[in-house]
Amino acid sequence: MFPFRLWGIKEQVLSELSPASEPAHAQRTPWWQWPHVLSLEVPVVAVLWQEALAQAHGIRLTPLLNVGLGLACWVIYLLDRTLETLAVTSSAGMDVSGLFYHRHRRVLLLGVIPLVMLLLGWMALYVIPEGVLWQAVSLALLVALYLASWSTQGSRVSRDVFISCAGLGGIMLISRMPITSGTKFTLSVFVLGVMALSFLRQLDIRMGNVLPKEMTAALLFAMGCTTSTRFFAMPETITEPVLECVLLTLLFACNLRGITCREAGLKEDGKHSPLVLGTLLFTLAVLWGIELGMVEHTLQGPARVALGAVVLHALVHGARRRFSVDAYRVLADLALIVPLPLAWMR
């Protein structure tokens, strides 16, 4: 009986150490997952979409604008993922990407992120056109509020830092606005009041009741992708840039919502299908408006790309049971960029 008992123990130990039950940090990361682990897919999507929009508007962007957008998206995503790990006490249950940020958060927060932000600061002062710069600063304030609302839930210090940055940055932006001194003073007092309430009464600025996290992130991402083209194209009315931003927001929200649903399980989320259908209908409405002459023709390229992307996303999501979470994430991101050549078609 004793040898059989030892054999049974040996089998149990071997089964516990088998590759199928290895912790995520001990498993070998496939090469095709490294772009996600290093958060490279975010700047790639942003830069490719910015180039496609520039082509649709008939403008040429300097390469450094693409570098700036890519670095900005990358550092924001690094901050988002790293700050989320501050509230995590155990790495159990994390995927490969989460483990990477959890294990290297000190290096990222004290080394990589500050260096990238210094580089972005240099580009802002000496490379980026002033008109693009102030649009980027305005967007950065909204990103700071987003990070304070969603990514610093486990760290009061980080939350207060981001609120302070957003508040002080808002006051600086107000001081440069072409408005009267009295209006500047009123807006500045309002911003300081919000900051005081946040510090003294623990004002919760979380936007979840107004906009879900995926929709908020998609809106900020869309605004970032359209910043340069919005400045250089100089549209005569606000209708075109608003429609373009809404189009991209809905498309990116489909991507983020689909990934969230797949990570949560195979059961369909009640909000995802209506979002995909609404994006499809809105895109078709924009294309129809272009045909009728009600919408500027420059939106035809982005609308065609959005139509192809949402159709591809629906196909990928419909076949989600055949893919792992990691494979689904890669395919969902590819659905955003595969139709981009349509923007070059006339």
RABELHU-V953398 format. One record per pair of residues at least 12 apart in sequence whose C-alpha atoms are under 6 Angstrom apart, sorted by the first residue. I is the first residue (numbers start at 0). J is the second residue. If there is no record, write none. Layout:
BEGIN
((I	J) (I	J))
END
This chain:
BEGIN
((23	95) (36	96) (42	69) (42	72) (42	73) (45	224) (46	65) (49	224) (51	342) (53	228) (55	297) (55	300) (55	342) (56	297) (79	150) (81	100) (81	104) (82	150) (82	151) (83	150) (84	101) (86	153) (140	165) (143	161) (143	165) (147	161) (148	205) (170	187) (213	252) (213	255) (214	252) (217	248) (217	251) (217	252) (218	248) (221	244) (221	247) (221	248) (249	278) (262	324) (282	302) (300	342) (304	338) (304	339) (304	341) (307	338) (308	334) (308	335) (311	334) (312	334))
END
